Amino acid sequence: MENFESFADSFSAELPEYLEEVRGKAVLQNVPVIRRSAVGLLSFFVRMTGAVNILEVGTGTGFSALTMWEASGRKAHIITIENYEPRIKEAKINLHKEGAGEYITLLAEDATEVLKRLDTNFDMIFMDAAKGQYENWLPDVKRLLKKGGILITDNILQDGDMLKARSAVRRRDRTIHKRMQDYIFELTHDKELDTILLNTGDGMAVSGKKD
Ligand SMILES: C[S@@+](CC[C@H](N)C(=O)[O-])C[C@H]1O[C@@H](n2cnc3c(N)ncnc32)[C@H](O)[C@@H]1O
């Protein structure tokens, strides 16, 4: 599958220079950032759904938020949540590039609190933060997603660990293995959601909220 990923990447559209810089710096500093194939998938769904109100859980240094904003033709309003101070500092700088500051709002808080408090209806929600919390956040995430809206969850394969039995995973990764398994089960068995699982990047789940 790695072969397929580099094959697909070789056809992917080039990113604007400032986005390459933001991504390059994140990679250099070991800040987690979505894979290139995930850029394609996120951008595709933003364009195809015409999403203009987007929520992101897990800003990092802002690369994926800027990616979605670009894909929307620089029109989408995005709320993005990050609670790790060093990343917040860098994200604040990045999210003001190219006039994005007028559209992207960074909430520098713990996602658990923010998700409880928000009451906007979003066209799209992108989950890319603490994987072990996804299941706890799901009720609020569903409440915040409009009918017909799309929820995209990153890293559902956990670098391939999810394809192994729990006993074959390193002891320290077993809790996250179980939590991700439970979260995927919830997504795929929820009557309000229609979910597909993709092996794009580190695995992505795309869930639509039924009308
Ligand atoms: C994978 S990184 C996000 C990368 C970003 N989406 C990108 O691709 O540019 C996940 C981020 O979620 C943040 N995070 C983890 N748990 C969080 C929480 N409970 N509340 C807010 N942010 C959280 C981490 O600090 C980290 O920066």
PDBQT file of the ligand as one rigid body, heavy atoms in Angstrom, charges set to zero:
ROOT
HETATM    1  C1  LIG A 301      -2.058  15.246  14.813  1.00  0.00    +0.000 C 
HETATM    2  S1  LIG A 301      -1.902  16.808  15.574  1.00  0.00    +0.000 S 
HETATM    3  C2  LIG A 301      -2.854  17.853  14.529  1.00  0.00    +0.000 C 
HETATM    4  C3  LIG A 301      -2.252  18.090  13.190  1.00  0.00    +0.000 C 
HETATM    5  C4  LIG A 301      -3.021  19.042  12.320  1.00  0.00    +0.000 C 
HETATM    6  N1  LIG A 301      -4.410  18.616  12.194  1.00  0.00    +0.000 N 
HETATM    7  C5  LIG A 301      -2.392  19.134  10.952  1.00  0.00    +0.000 C 
HETATM    8  O1  LIG A 301      -2.442  18.148  10.223  1.00  0.00    +0.000 OA
HETATM    9  O2  LIG A 301      -1.835  20.194  10.619  1.00  0.00    +0.000 OA
HETATM   10  C6  LIG A 301      -2.958  16.627  16.940  1.00  0.00    +0.000 C 
HETATM   11  C7  LIG A 301      -3.024  17.871  17.812  1.00  0.00    +0.000 C 
HETATM   12  O3  LIG A 301      -4.117  17.738  18.724  1.00  0.00    +0.000 OA
HETATM   13  C8  LIG A 301      -3.753  18.389  19.926  1.00  0.00    +0.000 C 
HETATM   14  N2  LIG A 301      -4.595  17.869  20.994  1.00  0.00    +0.000 N 
HETATM   15  C9  LIG A 301      -4.543  16.635  21.561  1.00  0.00    +0.000 A 
HETATM   16  N3  LIG A 301      -5.489  16.527  22.501  1.00  0.00    +0.000 NA
HETATM   17  C10 LIG A 301      -6.150  17.687  22.564  1.00  0.00    +0.000 A 
HETATM   18  C11 LIG A 301      -7.212  18.172  23.344  1.00  0.00    +0.000 A 
HETATM   19  N4  LIG A 301      -7.796  17.412  24.292  1.00  0.00    +0.000 N 
HETATM   20  N5  LIG A 301      -7.669  19.434  23.145  1.00  0.00    +0.000 NA
HETATM   21  C12 LIG A 301      -7.091  20.210  22.173  1.00  0.00    +0.000 A 
HETATM   22  N6  LIG A 301      -6.054  19.792  21.392  1.00  0.00    +0.000 NA
HETATM   23  C13 LIG A 301      -5.598  18.548  21.584  1.00  0.00    +0.000 A 
HETATM   24  C14 LIG A 301      -2.270  18.042  20.094  1.00  0.00    +0.000 C 
HETATM   25  O4  LIG A 301      -1.629  18.946  20.945  1.00  0.00    +0.000 OA
HETATM   26  C15 LIG A 301      -1.772  18.077  18.647  1.00  0.00    +0.000 C 
HETATM   27  O5  LIG A 301      -1.166  19.297  18.331  1.00  0.00    +0.000 OA
ENDROOT
TORSDOF 0
